[in-house]
Amino acid sequence: MISGIVKGRHATIAVVFRLPNRPDFSIDFVIDTGFTDRLSLPPEAVSLLGLPFKYAMSANLADNSNVILPIHEAVIIWNGVEQKVRVLAAGKKPLLGTRLLENYELIVRFTEGGLVKIEKF
C-alpha cells in the first residue's frame, strides 16, 4: 500500500526517486486524475535532478492547447518496486497521473490531513 495525505485540498503522496550516485529522496506529488500519463515535474526540477532527456512529444492540455513537451526518464520506487518511468517536464508543481494508478484503487478522505491510500487490486 502507498499512503499520503490531503494538503491544501490536494491528495498528495511522496514518490521516492533513485538517482545514480545519490541517496534516494522523495518529492511530494499531487494526484491529478485528469492527467493520463505517469509523472510531471516543473522543467527547473527536471534540470536540477539531471534526468536524462529521451524525446519530445506533442500533448493536448486541459485548456485544449497543443504543446511540445520534453520527456525525461527517472527511476522511482512505486509500491516497493524500482520502476523506470517517463517524466514530462511541464507545469509548476509535481503531478502524478492515472497511468501510475492503473490496477490500483485510490481512496481519499477529503479533509485537511485526511488519509490518501493507493492499493493494488
N, C-alpha and C positions, 0 to 999 in steps of 0.2 A: 504494500500500500504506500502511496505517496500522499503526504499531507501538507497543508498550508493554512493560511488564514485570510480572512477578509480584511483589507486595509483600504480605507477611504472609498468604500463601496465597490472595490475591485477584488475578485477572487485571485489570490496570488499563491504561487509556490516557488520554492527555491530550486533552481536547476544547478547541479554540480558540473563544472567544466573541468576537463582533464587536458592540460596543455603540456607539450614537450618541455622537459627540464624546468618545470614549475610545480609547486604544490597544487593540489586540487583546490578549487574555490567555487563559491556559489553566487549566483545572481538571482534576485527576485524577479519573476516574470508575472505579468498579468495574463490570466487565461482569457482569450478572446475567441468566442465561439463563432464569430464572423470571419475569422482568419483561417483559411483552409490549408495552410502549409504547416511547417513544424515550429520554427523559431524565427523571430525578427529582433534585431538589435539596432540601435542607432549606429550610423556609419562611424561615428567617433569611437564607440565602444569596440566595434569590429576592428578598427585600426589599432587601438590600444592593445587588444588581445593578440594581434598579429595573426588573425585567422586567414588561412590561405584562400585566395580568390580561385573560384572554379570556372564560372562563366557568367554571362549577363542574360536575363530573361525578361520578356515582356509580361507585365501584370496589369490587371484591371482593378483599380482601387474602389473602395466603398462609395466614393463620390462620382464613380463611373469614368474617372480619368484613366488614361493609359500611360504607364511609365516603364522605363527600362530599369531593372534593379540588379545590382551586383549580388551574386550568390557566392557565399563562402562556405567553408566546411569546418565543423567543430566535432570534438568527441565529448559526449556528455555521459553522465550516469543517469539512466532512466529506469526506475523501479529496480535498482540494484545491479543493472546490467550496463556495461560500457556499450555505447552506440554512436556511430558516425551519423551526423545529421547535417542537412544544409541549413544555412542561416542567411536570411535576407538582410541586407544592410539597408534599413529603411526606418523611418519614423523617429519618434522622440523618446519612446520608452520600450523596454523589453516586452515582447508579446509571445505567448505560447499559443499555437494554433491547434486546430482539430485533428490534424494528421497524427500528432503525438497521442491524441486521446482515442484513436481508433482501437477498438476492442477493450476499452476501459469504460468504467462507469464514473461519472463526475457527480459528486454530491456537494452542495454548497449551502451552508446556513448563512443566509444573507443578513448578517448583523455585524457591526464593527467587532472585530476579533473572533468572528464566527469561524467554525472549522470548515476547511476545504478538504475533501477526500477524493482520491483517484484510485480506483481499484480495478485490477484486471478481472474480466469475467470470462 
